[in-house]
Amino acid sequence: MHPDVKALIALQAEDEIVEGIMQQLDAIAPRLAALDAVRARTIKSVNELRGTIEADDRKRVDLSQRLTDHKQRHDKNVAQLDVVKRMREATAAVSQVEMGRKVLVELEGSLRDVTNRVNEARRILGDREAELAMLDEEQVGARREIQEERDVLTVKLVEAQKARDAEAASINAPLRNKYDRIRQRRRSQSLFALLAGACGSCDTAIPVHRRQSMSTTGAVEVCEACGVLIYAKE
Ligand SMILES: [Zn+2]
């Protein structure tokens, strides 16, 4: 076998190793993304809950202020009852006090509701925050494992690329460039032996005189049908 062909076969084997490691590295990204997605969901629910609590808490403060104001006015109206003398004024004052009492009861009810709501939401928020902390703790192990895998693969990749470059250096530049171009385009096997007088990739028959010349010179040629490199085994 021609030394060029031998070297190209070896180079292709090194390329397959490099690409295999790259595929393993690519497969890591979705695993990390899955961990991130789970975490993002919990964070989103925690943040939504915090937003709800903030809004309800503002309502609570506002209601509490309104209640205080209303109570003061109401107390004043109640005190006024004692000083009104005339019947018409007295009737108006009594109905004002009654109405004021109704509003008081309503305001107190609303304040109680919103306070309960805030307290319940705070309790749930506490649970969610604990869940998030637990999740982070659980993910520490998984993330470390992934990082370790990535580190090992990165070291392997550097070594494989070095071996690949060393192999490539032994091949004459025009042939090596031709191979590299085809490999980049195909991203898979790019060098094929002739099989029963046909291209090993697309099975297109190669004319006899060309096959014979490839056998005698050891030349590596491009298949005109599918564009891969072809060589004669003997
Ligand atoms: Zn072909």
Boltz pocket constraint, residues with backbone or C-beta under 6 A from the ligand:
constraints:
  - pocket:
      binder: B
      contacts: [[A, 199], [A, 200], [A, 201], [A, 202], [A, 203], [A, 204], [A, 223], [A, 224], [A, 225], [A, 226], [A, 227], [A, 228]]
      max_distance: 6.0
